[in-house]
Amino acid sequence: MPVQQNVESTGQLPVQKQNRQNETLIKEKVSHILKAAEIPAELRKEIEENVNNSNSNAFLIQLDRILKDDDRYLRTLVDKQHALPADYEPDDLIDLQYKSYRAGITDPMMLRRKAETALEEMAAAARAAGLTLVVSSAYRSYEYQIGSFERWTARLGLKEAERVSARAGHSQHQLGLVADFGSINNNFADSAMGKWITANAARFGFSLSYPQGYEEITGYAWESWHFRFVGIELANFINSWFNGVQQYALRFIHEWEKV
């Protein structure tokens, strides 16, 4: 009589059990982080359905790629509650090159090298489409932002200034990854340049930071001209799972990395 193989002794059952346990823990973590990051119910549902679908784990695959990027500042949450150190200054800032784009309000300006490279690629594509991108503001130091916020406060009063300007340490510009385009007012959204950038920014790793209708989420009034370089993978992640709202995605990632 043949001896029945003991499945337990082969190690297969424990491995399968462990895999199921890991999958359950990951699903539970995703649900927990979505709630902690205050992601809206309709977006949570779509993400949870993808994570729970054994035939599709696109969300987790994209998230894993983003988290493996050593450049954590691409995904660093900088807002009214989360600040950069006063002494933080990127170590790879370079002057803007103005090959396919031009300067607007101030010159010279600086960006981190990878952001400037992506900007040049985007500007070259825009130029091929008959448009010249105009960069009006880029890197701002902690000290510069002190003065900027004080000027807005003197002009508008504190309450209104806090809607349109960041306090020092809380500005994405200090990352060296942000470019403001065009007129720096919301007429930009209806301009040819604004429409082109909105439609194409993600292809080059840029994401709109302060979209219209999300002031309660971002803490700032609509800024149709303010784009942050986050890298192509994260830009696609933002658009695919968070309805294009950068703040939601960065809050999710921030909470995920805390756990």
One Martini backbone bead per residue (centre of mass of N, CA, C, O) as a GRO file, in nm:
protein
  259
    1MET     BB    1   0.094   0.036   0.026
    2PRO     BB    2   0.095   0.352  -0.021
    3VAL     BB    3   0.241   0.631   0.094
    4GLN     BB    4   0.126   0.909   0.229
    5GLN     BB    5   0.181   1.228   0.185
    6ASN     BB    6   0.312   1.478   0.386
    7VAL     BB    7   0.245   1.800   0.340
    8GLU     BB    8   0.362   1.932   0.595
    9SER     BB    9   0.663   1.817   0.547
   10THR     BB   10   0.722   1.990   0.276
   11GLY     BB   11   0.622   2.307   0.334
   12GLN     BB   12   0.373   2.405   0.168
   13LEU     BB   13   0.157   2.486   0.371
   14PRO     BB   14   0.308   2.702   0.537
   15VAL     BB   15   0.367   2.885   0.295
   16GLN     BB   16   0.076   2.936   0.211
   17LYS     BB   17  -0.011   3.048   0.482
   18GLN     BB   18   0.190   3.282   0.490
   19ASN     BB   19   0.093   3.423   0.234
   20ARG     BB   20  -0.194   3.474   0.333
   21GLN     BB   21  -0.111   3.643   0.578
   22ASN     BB   22   0.037   3.866   0.422
   23GLU     BB   23  -0.201   3.956   0.248
   24THR     BB   24  -0.380   4.038   0.483
   25LEU     BB   25  -0.191   4.251   0.606
   26ILE     BB   26  -0.179   4.433   0.358
   27LYS     BB   27  -0.480   4.494   0.334
   28GLU     BB   28  -0.503   4.616   0.618
   29LYS     BB   29  -0.298   4.840   0.576
   30VAL     BB   30  -0.430   4.988   0.346
   31SER     BB   31  -0.694   5.055   0.494
   32HIS     BB   32  -0.564   5.208   0.728
   33ILE     BB   33  -0.414   5.427   0.559
   34LEU     BB   34  -0.653   5.546   0.409
   35LYS     BB   35  -0.783   5.654   0.670
   36ALA     BB   36  -0.542   5.815   0.791
   37ALA     BB   37  -0.530   5.995   0.510
   38GLU     BB   38  -0.822   6.075   0.423
   39ILE     BB   39  -0.953   5.911   0.202
   40PRO     BB   40  -1.191   5.891   0.001
   41ALA     BB   41  -1.426   5.650  -0.038
   42GLU     BB   42  -1.410   5.610  -0.352
   43LEU     BB   43  -1.101   5.561  -0.352
   44ARG     BB   44  -1.080   5.336  -0.148
   45LYS     BB   45  -1.251   5.129  -0.298
   46GLU     BB   46  -1.074   5.100  -0.552
   47ILE     BB   47  -0.814   5.013  -0.407
   48GLU     BB   48  -0.926   4.769  -0.246
   49GLU     BB   49  -1.019   4.609  -0.493
   50ASN     BB   50  -0.737   4.573  -0.613
   51VAL     BB   51  -0.599   4.438  -0.364
   52ASN     BB   52  -0.828   4.199  -0.346
   53ASN     BB   53  -0.732   4.123  -0.631
   54SER     BB   54  -0.552   3.848  -0.736
   55ASN     BB   55  -0.532   3.955  -1.056
   56SER     BB   56  -0.472   4.253  -0.920
   57ASN     BB   57  -0.163   4.462  -0.823
   58ALA     BB   58  -0.102   4.759  -0.923
   59PHE     BB   59  -0.084   4.933  -0.672
   60LEU     BB   60   0.153   4.777  -0.528
   61ILE     BB   61   0.357   4.796  -0.756
   62GLN     BB   62   0.376   5.103  -0.767
   63LEU     BB   63   0.447   5.151  -0.472
   64ASP     BB   64   0.711   4.988  -0.469
   65ARG     BB   65   0.864   5.161  -0.674
   66ILE     BB   66   0.852   5.427  -0.516
   67LEU     BB   67   0.991   5.320  -0.244
   68LYS     BB   68   1.270   5.239  -0.399
   69ASP     BB   69   1.335   5.526  -0.415
   70ASP     BB   70   1.598   5.707  -0.281
   71ASP     BB   71   1.438   5.975  -0.345
   72ARG     BB   72   1.240   6.094  -0.098
   73TYR     BB   73   1.172   6.393  -0.195
   74LEU     BB   74   0.963   6.317  -0.414
   75ARG     BB   75   0.756   6.214  -0.152
   76THR     BB   76   0.753   6.451   0.028
   77LEU     BB   77   0.569   6.599   0.276
   78VAL     BB   78   0.457   6.942   0.212
   79ASP     BB   79   0.293   7.137   0.457
   80LYS     BB   80   0.127   7.272   0.727
   81GLN     BB   81   0.224   7.000   0.903
   82HIS     BB   82   0.491   6.966   0.708
   83ALA     BB   83   0.838   7.017   0.748
   84LEU     BB   84   1.129   7.153   0.674
   85PRO     BB   85   1.427   7.218   0.740
   86ALA     BB   86   1.592   7.514   0.766
   87ASP     BB   87   1.872   7.370   0.640
   88TYR     BB   88   1.741   7.285   0.381
   89GLU     BB   89   1.944   7.196   0.087
   90PRO     BB   90   2.000   7.107  -0.203
   91ASP     BB   91   2.294   6.942  -0.365
   92ASP     BB   92   2.167   6.977  -0.695
   93LEU     BB   93   2.165   7.261  -0.779
   94ILE     BB   94   2.067   7.446  -1.076
   95ASP     BB   95   2.069   7.635  -1.328
   96LEU     BB   96   1.881   7.737  -1.556
   97GLN     BB   97   1.906   7.678  -1.916
   98TYR     BB   98   1.717   7.778  -2.154
   99LYS     BB   99   1.660   7.609  -2.421
  100SER     BB  100   1.319   7.558  -2.440
  101TYR     BB  101   1.297   7.785  -2.230
  102ARG     BB  102   1.190   8.062  -2.020
  103ALA     BB  103   1.195   8.348  -1.844
  104GLY     BB  104   1.024   8.546  -1.629
  105ILE     BB  105   1.041   8.722  -1.353
  106THR     BB  106   1.304   8.556  -1.273
  107ASP     BB  107   1.674   8.600  -1.277
  108PRO     BB  108   1.795   8.356  -1.156
  109MET     BB  109   1.733   7.998  -1.144
  110MET     BB  110   1.648   7.691  -0.956
  111LEU     BB  111   1.711   7.332  -0.970
  112ARG     BB  112   1.709   7.027  -0.969
  113ARG     BB  113   1.850   6.834  -1.196
  114LYS     BB  114   1.607   6.637  -1.259
  115ALA     BB  115   1.399   6.865  -1.295
  116GLU     BB  116   1.541   7.015  -1.527
  117THR     BB  117   1.547   6.782  -1.725
  118ALA     BB  118   1.237   6.746  -1.737
  119LEU     BB  119   1.175   7.034  -1.825
  120GLU     BB  120   1.325   7.023  -2.094
  121GLU     BB  121   1.158   6.792  -2.214
  122MET     BB  122   0.886   6.938  -2.196
  123ALA     BB  123   0.967   7.194  -2.356
  124ALA     BB  124   1.040   7.049  -2.620
  125ALA     BB  125   0.754   6.937  -2.666
  126ALA     BB  126   0.614   7.212  -2.671
  127ARG     BB  127   0.773   7.332  -2.906
  128ALA     BB  128   0.677   7.116  -3.113
  129ALA     BB  129   0.371   7.240  -3.051
  130GLY     BB  130   0.424   7.576  -3.042
  131LEU     BB  131   0.555   7.615  -2.746
  132THR     BB  132   0.662   7.836  -2.474
  133LEU     BB  133   0.795   7.801  -2.178
  134VAL     BB  134   0.738   7.974  -1.859
  135VAL     BB  135   0.951   8.053  -1.592
  136SER     BB  136   0.882   8.226  -1.268
  137SER     BB  137   0.956   7.990  -1.054
  138ALA     BB  138   1.147   7.817  -0.797
  139TYR     BB  139   1.370   7.809  -0.592
  140ARG     BB  140   1.338   7.834  -0.223
  141SER     BB  141   1.436   7.942   0.058
  142TYR     BB  142   1.379   7.979   0.382
  143GLU     BB  143   1.450   8.283   0.391
  144TYR     BB  144   1.276   8.372   0.152
  145GLN     BB  145   1.000   8.278   0.277
  146ILE     BB  146   0.985   8.474   0.502
  147GLY     BB  147   0.955   8.728   0.321
  148SER     BB  148   0.713   8.637   0.153
  149PHE     BB  149   0.509   8.605   0.385
  150GLU     BB  150   0.532   8.896   0.490
  151ARG     BB  151   0.432   9.037   0.234
  152TRP     BB  152   0.151   8.901   0.223
  153THR     BB  153   0.059   8.995   0.503
  154ALA     BB  154   0.082   9.304   0.449
  155ARG     BB  155  -0.124   9.293   0.205
  156LEU     BB  156  -0.371   9.076   0.328
  157GLY     BB  157  -0.319   8.932   0.571
  158LEU     BB  158  -0.301   8.644   0.744
  159LYS     BB  159  -0.542   8.472   0.645
  160GLU     BB  160  -0.493   8.515   0.337
  161ALA     BB  161  -0.191   8.440   0.323
  162GLU     BB  162  -0.240   8.132   0.405
  163ARG     BB  163  -0.375   8.068   0.117
  164VAL     BB  164  -0.107   8.181  -0.079
  165SER     BB  165   0.114   8.111   0.148
  166ALA     BB  166   0.405   7.991   0.287
  167ARG     BB  167   0.574   7.903   0.533
  168ALA     BB  168   0.859   7.848   0.652
  169GLY     BB  169   0.919   7.501   0.554
  170HIS     BB  170   0.620   7.475   0.382
  171SER     BB  171   0.760   7.484   0.104
  172GLN     BB  172   0.805   7.325  -0.197
  173HIS     BB  173   1.037   7.505  -0.310
  174GLN     BB  174   1.265   7.395  -0.113
  175LEU     BB  175   1.311   7.126  -0.282
  176GLY     BB  176   1.369   7.194  -0.597
  177LEU     BB  177   1.078   7.085  -0.768
  178VAL     BB  178   0.954   7.368  -0.848
  179ALA     BB  179   0.732   7.514  -1.098
  180ASP     BB  180   0.643   7.824  -1.215
  181PHE     BB  181   0.404   7.943  -1.449
  182GLY     BB  182   0.385   8.225  -1.603
  183SER     BB  183   0.160   8.455  -1.443
  184ILE     BB  184   0.070   8.370  -1.156
  185ASN     BB  185  -0.230   8.297  -1.242
  186ASN     BB  186  -0.555   8.165  -1.330
  187ASN     BB  187  -0.525   8.233  -1.637
  188PHE     BB  188  -0.338   7.997  -1.708
  189ALA     BB  189  -0.551   7.767  -1.748
  190ASP     BB  190  -0.655   7.911  -2.038
  191SER     BB  191  -0.400   7.878  -2.162
  192ALA     BB  192  -0.203   7.717  -2.378
  193MET     BB  193   0.009   7.639  -2.169
  194GLY     BB  194  -0.178   7.532  -1.946
  195LYS     BB  195  -0.318   7.310  -2.114
  196TRP     BB  196  -0.064   7.154  -2.190
  197ILE     BB  197   0.050   7.091  -1.911
  198THR     BB  198  -0.196   6.947  -1.793
  199ALA     BB  199  -0.189   6.716  -2.022
  200ASN     BB  200   0.157   6.651  -1.990
  201ALA     BB  201   0.312   6.644  -1.715
  202ALA     BB  202   0.319   6.335  -1.634
  203ARG     BB  203   0.516   6.239  -1.865
  204PHE     BB  204   0.754   6.417  -1.687
  205GLY     BB  205   0.679   6.420  -1.358
  206PHE     BB  206   0.438   6.618  -1.317
  207SER     BB  207   0.242   6.801  -1.055
  208LEU     BB  208  -0.033   6.932  -0.932
  209SER     BB  209  -0.072   7.075  -0.611
  210TYR     BB  210  -0.331   7.306  -0.645
  211PRO     BB  211  -0.631   7.241  -0.699
  212GLN     BB  212  -0.942   7.288  -0.779
  213GLY     BB  213  -1.143   7.242  -0.485
  214TYR     BB  214  -0.883   7.170  -0.251
  215GLU     BB  215  -0.827   7.357   0.001
  216GLU     BB  216  -0.904   7.167   0.244
  217ILE     BB  217  -0.668   6.967   0.166
  218THR     BB  218  -0.403   7.156   0.104
  219GLY     BB  219  -0.442   7.477   0.225
  220TYR     BB  220  -0.475   7.599  -0.072
  221ALA     BB  221  -0.522   7.775  -0.321
  222TRP     BB  222  -0.551   7.788  -0.635
  223GLU     BB  223  -0.266   7.668  -0.858
  224SER     BB  224  -0.224   7.640  -1.198
  225TRP     BB  225   0.117   7.692  -1.198
  226HIS     BB  226   0.191   7.459  -0.978
  227PHE     BB  227   0.469   7.236  -1.024
  228ARG     BB  228   0.572   6.909  -0.930
  229PHE     BB  229   0.840   6.705  -0.909
  230VAL     BB  230   0.799   6.324  -0.883
  231GLY     BB  231   0.790   6.156  -1.117
  232ILE     BB  232   0.648   5.929  -1.323
  233GLU     BB  233   0.543   5.715  -1.127
  234LEU     BB  234   0.398   5.910  -0.927
  235ALA     BB  235   0.224   6.062  -1.130
  236ASN     BB  236   0.062   5.807  -1.212
  237PHE     BB  237  -0.039   5.734  -0.930
  238ILE     BB  238  -0.203   5.989  -0.884
  239ASN     BB  239  -0.391   5.952  -1.139
  240SER     BB  240  -0.490   5.650  -1.095
  241TRP     BB  241  -0.579   5.670  -0.756
  242PHE     BB  242  -0.616   6.017  -0.683
  243ASN     BB  243  -0.744   6.208  -0.902
  244GLY     BB  244  -0.476   6.402  -0.920
  245VAL     BB  245  -0.415   6.424  -0.603
  246GLN     BB  246  -0.129   6.477  -0.447
  247GLN     BB  247  -0.202   6.492  -0.144
  248TYR     BB  248  -0.315   6.209  -0.114
  249ALA     BB  249  -0.063   6.045  -0.196
  250LEU     BB  250   0.139   6.172   0.010
  251ARG     BB  251  -0.022   6.092   0.259
  252PHE     BB  252  -0.016   5.792   0.217
  253ILE     BB  253   0.293   5.756   0.210
  254HIS     BB  254   0.351   5.881   0.483
  255GLU     BB  255   0.187   5.672   0.649
  256TRP     BB  256   0.324   5.415   0.543
  257GLU     BB  257   0.624   5.495   0.647
  258LYS     BB  258   0.546   5.506   0.957
  259VAL     BB  259   0.472   5.185   1.002
   0.00000   0.00000   0.00000
